[in-house]
Amino acid sequence: MKFKRLEAPYLRSDNAVSAMMLQVLVALIPGTIAYVWFFGPGLLINMLLAGLFCVGFEAAMVHLRGRKVEEVLMDYTAIITAVLIAFALPPLTPWWVTATACLFAIVVAKHLYGGIGYNVFNPAMVGYVVALVAFPQHMNLWLPPHIGDMDYGTLSLTQTLAYTMTGNLPVAFDDISRATPLDMVQAGLKQMRTIEEMRALPLMGDFGGRGWEWIGNFIALGGIGLLIRKVIRWHIPVAVIAGVLVPATIAFLIDPGTHAGPGFHLFSGATLLCAFFIATDPVSAAASPSGRLIYGFGIGVLIYAIRQWGAYADGVAFAVLLMNMAVPAIDALTRTRIVGHRGARS
């Protein structure tokens, strides 16, 4: 009689990379719907192009490294990177800007460091920062929200696609573009205007910018779903949010005339996207529970510091990359010692 022989591992985990990435993509759907509702179809076009570029660059690098392309592409990590890049880019972005961001995200930040599991920096944030530095004129074309008295009319799908492929708009930039809430506050403070004066502007909502608040709410809804399903752990999201809110609250209490309130910093820019979907990247983040708290809180504090004193209105990408550099030190100081080894901590 012959017995069937099974090789280890005998039990298959439900937490495969592809399954986790699919859940992350599903969790981003509510935020995507809200974004398109308020700012038009540009995000969907960016997602499509970024997906094509990221998958193409991933396939090319995997082939050059002598691995099976289909096996690597099925983990969906390239798609996640593409979606996060699309969220970070303005809704009107020429294709070559998107291509550059994807090139540096996949080829440089990911595969030149060894591929998935070896990248030191968050690939999507590397791609975004390169695009921000290389194409500043294209990275500032933000649309006003499609809402109430702020509804100046959005570009059609055909017009948006035409700009994406050619870089030419049917109207002048100034006729359709508006500053983001973070840009508006930063510029207003330099002009000696008070926060109260800027809060009265039509772009401002109850906490952050009109439209942006709802996007933040739906992104948080997807992120909470990931927490419930235990796809991500609570340490980094809570720490990032606390890192932003603590200094923002202290500064607001000291001088509310020159410091925006904590709600503004939470619901403006990419704070919530960072907390639930960017900073939680399992490869470039800290490993231990205490390390993740330090890592997340450091990102939050840096986001506030860059917004308050830096040259860029939103500091999410730079904050994440700076803390990525600190991860080896954080892991070395907070790693769990193995019981029985000399110098083990109890």
PyMOL commands that set and color helices and strands:
alter all, ss='L'
color gray80, all
select helices_A, chain A and resi 17-27+29-39+42-64+69-73+77-88+95-113+123-134+148-150+157-166+173-176+181-190+195-199+212-228+235-254+262-267+271-278+289-309+316-334
alter helices_A, ss='H'
color red, helices_A
deselect
rebuild
show_as cartoon
